Amino acid sequence: MDQRQYKYLFGPVPSRRLGRSLGVDIIPLKTCTQNCIYCQLGKDAPQTLERKEYAPIDAVLDELKTKIADGLEADFITISGSGEPTLHLGLGRLIDAIRALTNIPVAVITNGTLLFRADVRGDCCKADVVLPSLDAGDADTFQKMNHPHPELDFEQYVDGLVRFRSEYAGQIWLEVFLCEGINTTEQGISNLKMRIEQIHPDKIQVNTSVRPVVHPEAARVEPERLEQIAHTLSDRAEVIADFSKHVSATGKSVDLNGVLETLRRRPCSLEDLSAGLGLSKEQLIPALVKLQALSKITTEEKNKKKYYKPL
C-alpha cells in the first residue's frame, strides 16, 4: 500500500457519484464563494471571489506523477476537496497536464457560482465531467441554503450554468441538495424544476444530509420523499442514496496517516473507509481504536449510523 504522505492528493476515496475517486485538492480549507448550510468542512468562513494560484500546480503534478508510478487505480481524478476549485487560476493548466499523464477521466466538482465568467467556463470545458450544484430556484432560497458572497447574483449564477451548457461538449451532472423545510416546499421544487429545464444537464443528482453537518437546520429529507422530488424534477433525476461502487480488499497494512487524511476531508463511516481505502472492516477497526486512543479522531452518530471525524 502506498504509504507516502501527500499534501494535495487524497484517496482514492469512495464517491457516491464517481466510484473510486482520486481527489486533487488545490484550494485551502473553506476557501469558497459560499457558506452552504450543509457543508461538512466546518463552520462558516469568509467568502472570496478572487481567482489566484492557491496551490503550486507543479507541486500538485509531482505528487500525481508519483501516485501514477505507484500504480494508481481510480475511476476518476477529481478536482474538488477543501474549497471551491474554480477559484484556482491554474485550473485549466492542471487539467491539461493531468490529461498528458494519464487516460483516467478528469472530473471537476464545483458549486458552479463562477461559471458566469468566460475564463472559468473555458477551464471547466477541459474536463470529462463537471459536477456543479444548484440548490435553489430563486434568490431568497439561494441565500438561505448557500449563504453566498454578497457580490454573487442568483440570476447571474443560473445564467452561467446555462451558458456553460451551450459551450461544453462533456457531461454535466447537476447536484441538487435538499434540506427539509428550506427548499422542499411545493413552490421551491417548482422553481428548481424550471431552472433545471433551462440548464439542461445530463443528470440531476438529488442529495440530502446523510453525514454530520455543522448547521442543524440542514435537516435530512427522508428517502421516499427524495424519490418523489426527483421524479417531479426530471426523468433524468436520480437519488444519491449511497456510494455508487464499493471495493473490498484484504491483506493490506493500515496506514494510520492515510485514514486520518481521509477523515480530514469528510466524516466517514466504517463502510465508507473500507470502500475507499480497500481495507476490510476487521483491519480498520484496530486502526480506528488506536487513533481514538491517541485523541486524533472522535465519533458522531447521524441517522443511527456512526461516523468518524478528526479532532
N, C-alpha and C positions, 0 to 999 in steps of 0.2 A: 504493500500500500504506500502511495506517495505521502511521505511524512514531512515534506517541506512546508514551511510557513509562508503563505502568500499574503501580500498586502492588498492586492487589487482583485484577486480571483477567489471565488468560494464555490465549493462543490466538486463535482456535480451534486446538486440537491434535487429533491423531488419537487416537481411543479405540477399543479393541478391542470395547467394549461399546455405545458410544453414537455412533459415527460421528465427525463433526466437532463437537467439544465446546468451548464457551467456558467455561473454568474460572473459578470465583469462589472466591478463597482468603481466608477470613475468620479463619484461625487461625494463630498464629506457628509457625514450623518446629518439628516434632517435639513439638508440644503435643498430647498424646494420652492416652488411657486405657490404652494398651498399648505394648509394645515388641516388635512382631512380628519374628520372625527373618528374614522375607523383605522387610522394609521397605527401600525404595530411597532413603530420605531421610537416611541417615547412621546413626551409632552410637546406642546406647541413650541415652535422656534420661529425666529424672524424669517419672513419670506424674501425671496430675491427674484428678479427677472434678468440679472446680469449673466451673460454668457462669457465664460473665460476658461483658461486652462486650469481646471481644478486639480487634475492629476496629470503627471507627465506620461504622455502616450507611449513614449519609447520604453519607459519602465513597465508599463502595462503589457506591452508586446513582448518584452523579455520574459516576463512571467508566463505568458501564454505559450511562447516557444518551448519553455521548459516543460510545461504541462503536456503539450503535444508530444514532445520527445519521450515523456514517461508513459505514453500510451493512452492518451485521453480518449474516453468513450462517452459520448453525450449525444442527445437528440438535437440540442440547440446550444449555441453560445449566445447567452442572453445578457444584453447590456441593461442593467437595472440596478437594484441594490439599495443603498442608504439614502439616496436623494433622487432628484429629477434629472435623468441622464441627458436630456436635450439642453440643459444648461451648460454642458461642456462644449467649448468652441471647437474641439478637435474630434467630435463625434463622427463626422463623415470620413475623416482620415483614418480613424480607428477601424471603422467597418471595412474600408478598402484594404487595410493591412491584414485584417483577420481573413478576408477572402483570399489573400495571397498566400496565407499559411495553411489553410485547411478547407476541405469541402463541407464541413459541418455548417448547417444553415445558421444565419445570424438573425436574432430577434431583438427588438427594442421594446421594452415595457416603459410606457410614458403616460403621464396624465393628460397629454395632448394639448395643454394650455398654450404652448408656444408655437403650435403649428400654423398660427396666423402669420408667422414670419417665413418668408421665402427661403432663407438660409436654413432654417430648421427643417422645413419640408424637404429641401434638397438633400440634407444629411440623412433623414429617415428613409428617403426613397432608395437608398443603397441597401437597405436591409431586406431579408427574405419575408419576414413577418413583422408587422408593427402592431402593438397591442396598446391602444390608447384607452382612456376612460371617459365615461360620461355618466354622471350620477344624478343629473337634474335636467329637466326640460324647461326650466325658467330661472330667471336671475335670483329670485328670492330663495328658492331651494338650493341653488348653487352656493349661495352664501352660507346657508345652514349646514350643508353637507361638507363643503370643501374649504371654507374659510380662506378664500383666495387672496393673493396680493391685491392691495387696494387699486392698483392700476390695471388689473385684469378685468376686461369687459366680457360678459357672458356671450353676447351675440357675436363678438369678435372671435371668441373661443370656438363656438359652433361653426362659424364661417371657416375657420382654419381647418377644422376636420373635414368639412365639405370640399374645400379646395384641395386638401391632401388626397382625398379620394379621386378627384379628377386628374391628378398628376401621377399617382402611384400605381404601378402595374402589379405589385405584390399583394399579399393577403393582409387585410385589416380585420383584427379580432377585437371588437369593442367590448370592454368590460363595463357592466352596469352594476354598481354596488348599491344594495338596498338596505336601508335602516328603517325598521318598523316605525310607522307614525311620522316619519320625516319626508320621505319621498315615495311612499307607498299608497297615498290616497288615490282615489279614482282619477281626480284631475291631474295629480302628479304623474301617474302612469300614462295617461293620455298625452300629456306634454312630452314625456320621454319618447313615446311611440312616434310622435310627429317629428321629433329631432332625429331619431334613428332613421326614419324614412328619408330624410334629407341627406344624411351622411352615407347611407347605403353600404354598411360594412359587410364583409363576407360572413362573419359570425357575430352574434351577440351573446356574450357570456355573462349570465346573471349570477351574482355573488351576494353573500351576506357575511356577517361576522361569525366565524367559527373558531377563531383564535382569540386569545386575550387582547383587548384594546385598552387604551388609556382613558377614553371618554365613555362613560356608562350609557350615554344617550344613543350610542351606536348599537341599538337593540337588534337582535337577530330576527330575521324573518323565517318562519318555520318552513320546512321542505315542501309541504303541499301547497302553501301559498306561493312559494317561489316558482313552482311549476306552473301555477295558474298565471302568474305575472309574465313569465317567459312566453307562454302561449299567447297572451294578449299582445306582447310587444312585437313579436315577429315569428314567422315559421322558420326563421333561421336562428332563433334563440335557443340556448341550452343552459341548463343549470350546472354550475360548477359545484358539485356536491363533495367531491373527493379528488385525490390526485389521480391523474389520467393514466399513470403507469406506476407499478410497484416492482422493484427489483430486490431480490433477496440473494444473499451470498453468505457463505460460512468460511471459516478458515483464515480470516484476515485479522491481523492485530488491530487494536483500537488505538487510534491517535487522539489523545485527550485534547490536544490543541485543535485538531480538526473538528471534534464535537463542539468545543466551545466556540469556535469561529462560526460554525453553522448556526448555533443558538444566538449569537450576537446579531445575526441578520434578521432572525424572526423566531418567535417561540415555536417549538416543535413537540409533538407527541413522540412517544417511543416508536410508534409505527412510522411516523414521518422520518425520524432519524435512521431507522432500519432501511427504509426505501432509498433515502438519499445517499447514505454512506456505504451501502452494500454490505451491511453487517447484520448478523442475526440479533434478535432481541436479547438472547442469552449472553451474547458478547457485550452488548451495550449496557446492560443493567449494572454490572460492576463498575464500569467507567462512570456512569451517572452517579452512582453512590459515592465514588471517590471524589468527583467534582463537587458534590454537595458537602462532603466532609471537609473539603478544602475551602468551603464558602465561596465557590466560584459560580454556582448556579442555585436556583430555587425552583419551586414548582407552583403552578397555579391551576385551579380547576375551572374549566369552561365547558358548559353544556355537558356535564358529567364525564368529562374527559380530562386527563392530566396532561399539562403542557410544561415543558422545561424551558427556563429562560435564565439569562445571566444575571448575576447580582451587580 
